[in-house]
């Protein structure tokens, strides 16, 4: 079935979410209207997408990327994180997949998104944090997108309190925003702050708030519905 016929029959556009983990990005794309297939090398018993495939993300992209309307990928971030510079961390232990992934995504000819941490080698990244969406977590993440997307903009709240140093990050302790990292947060607070209700503690510590990719997903849906012909 051709893409135009399928869309005309009101089937949801299909998005491929690579390195999906438990599906923070996936839920946002679902909220934007996509049917989402997630791929991850590890089993994901709490994955929230429509289809889950356990396997190598790059292998699946090479074989099946052409079958989707858009592709999103969240490759491992440890090699790009600021923690990689710590003296007890060997950054070479972690794969740096963004250049290879970008090349494969560009070759697919599909609209794509690459998500990673601040400082990762992204091209003109869209930089999103919780302030853009009124969330009670900051959690800045960068998104390289093709096509390029504009930021939604925000007004930074005053008097932000996270209690991220020497004090537990908790709403009960007076925090306005939760630092969802390491062991310095309550699972219930993190779920509330990030808009995620299905993940465990370890998954929350690595997750992307769905609001980020819902915004990106709505932009992609508009592009798919009204492709540029010039």
URVEN-V644580 format. One record per backbone hydrogen bond with DSSP energy under -1.0 kcal/mol. CO is the residue of the C=O (numbers start at 1). NH is the residue of the N-H. If there is no record, write none. Layout:
CO:NH / CO:NH
This chain:
2:6 / 3:7 / 4:8 / 5:9 / 6:11 / 7:10 / 13:35 / 14:69 / 14:70 / 15:37 / 16:72 / 17:39 / 18:74 / 20:23 / 23:27 / 24:28 / 25:29 / 26:30 / 27:31 / 28:32 / 29:34 / 30:33 / 35:15 / 36:50 / 36:51 / 37:17 / 38:53 / 39:19 / 39:20 / 40:55 / 44:47 / 51:38 / 53:40 / 56:60 / 57:61 / 58:62 / 59:63 / 60:64 / 61:65 / 64:67 / 65:68 / 70:16 / 71:113 / 72:18 / 73:115 / 77:80 / 77:81 / 81:84 / 82:85 / 83:86 / 86:89 / 90:93 / 91:94 / 97:101 / 98:102 / 99:103 / 100:104 / 101:105 / 102:106 / 103:107 / 104:108 / 111:71 / 112:146 / 113:73 / 114:144 / 116:142 / 117:120 / 120:122 / 126:143 / 128:141 / 129:132 / 130:133 / 130:135 / 136:178 / 138:130 / 141:128 / 142:116 / 143:126 / 144:114 / 146:112 / 161:176 / 161:177 / 168:170 / 170:175 / 171:174 / 178:180 / 179:181 / 181:184 / 184:169 / 186:190 / 187:191 / 188:192 / 189:193 / 190:194 / 191:195 / 191:196 / 200:204 / 201:205 / 209:212 / 210:214 / 211:215 / 212:216 / 213:217 / 214:218 / 215:219 / 216:220 / 217:221 / 218:222 / 219:223 / 220:224 / 221:225 / 222:226
